[in-house]
Amino acid sequence: MSIPIVALAVLAHGVVGAGSPWKAGRTTESWADRSYIVKLPKAVEKPDAKLPLVMLLHGFSGSAEAIEAYSGFGGMNDTEGFILVAPQGLGRPAGWNCGFINLGKAGTDDVSFLSKLMDKVSADLPVDPSRIYVAGHSNGAMMANVLGGLRPDKIAAIACVAGVIGVGKTNPKLMAEPKGPVSVLHIHGTNDQIVGYSTSAAALLSGVGAKDAVKWWASQTGIESKGVEEKLKGYDSLTYSNGSTTVKLLSLTGWSHDWPVSQRSPINGAKTIWDFFKANPKRPAVIDPKLPPIPATPVAAPR
């Protein structure tokens, strides 16, 4: 049975305002003719709770219910104590209109809807404003990139599994330049045949390669340091950081388009993402006054 968010508050103590007004539970909400899942952890019942918020975005032809289940986030939010919100895309099949690629219902402004939904949920629920995060898979990862660039005032970090920042092999159409710094985690399988790991990969959709994407994010975010590469068991890590903002790529060797959760995967996707989120709350920007401003540099497709 679906229990509205306000009802969860009333059920907790009979009257909103007596102790904690919230009760742990899962509900499907409707707002602006759209639907989204909300899961409140047990930690929400503590007085004066201020909890992290994770917005989770499904891929093309997916659903909020499906990604809640297969990603592992649905079973993690209670133990880790964060609020989970999983919106539903529109269209048949369902998807998201990201601007640089539109896979949702024609004419739908998904960017505006998700941005406003983030504001609404943050106002309605006991959310810590320094710990608001967005994670997505495939088309949902593309939207996570867009939201991270659009709302660095709100979002501390994003995580993108098997997504891109732009499509097209030559002169790719890119997402808009970010409006401020945000920490970014990209996870991509090197054998992804749906959304190519590199521009030259044989895949259904080709765009800006994974390494070029994090290099672009680092430049746009004002990170001057060179990327630090590390070879690990089953995957490679590439990290850019300036102390306040981190941009990281995990390249999963031989991995496909799937969300990394099975025993065959070198990482647990949800755990890896949540660890990244925990390490990257919203912090004041670190600016070296000796450094000149960094011009924005577009990503060129490899020749």
Buried (B, 14 or more C-beta within 10 A) or exposed (E): EEBEBEEBBBEBBEEEEEEBBBBBBBBBBEBEEBBBBBBBBBBBBBEEBBBBBBBBBBBBBBBBBBBBEBBBBBEBBBEBBBBBBBBBBBBEEBBBBBBBBBBBBEEBEBBEBBBEBBEBBBEBBBBBEEBBBBBBBBBBBBBBBBBBBBBBEBBBBBBBBBBBBBBBBEEBEBBEEBEBBBBBBBBBBBBBBBBBBBBEBEBEBBBBBBBBBBBBBBBBBBBEEEBEEEEEEBBBBBBBBBEBBBBBBBBBBEBBBBBBBEEEBBBBBBBBBBEBBBEBBBEEEEEEEEEEEEEEEEBEBEE
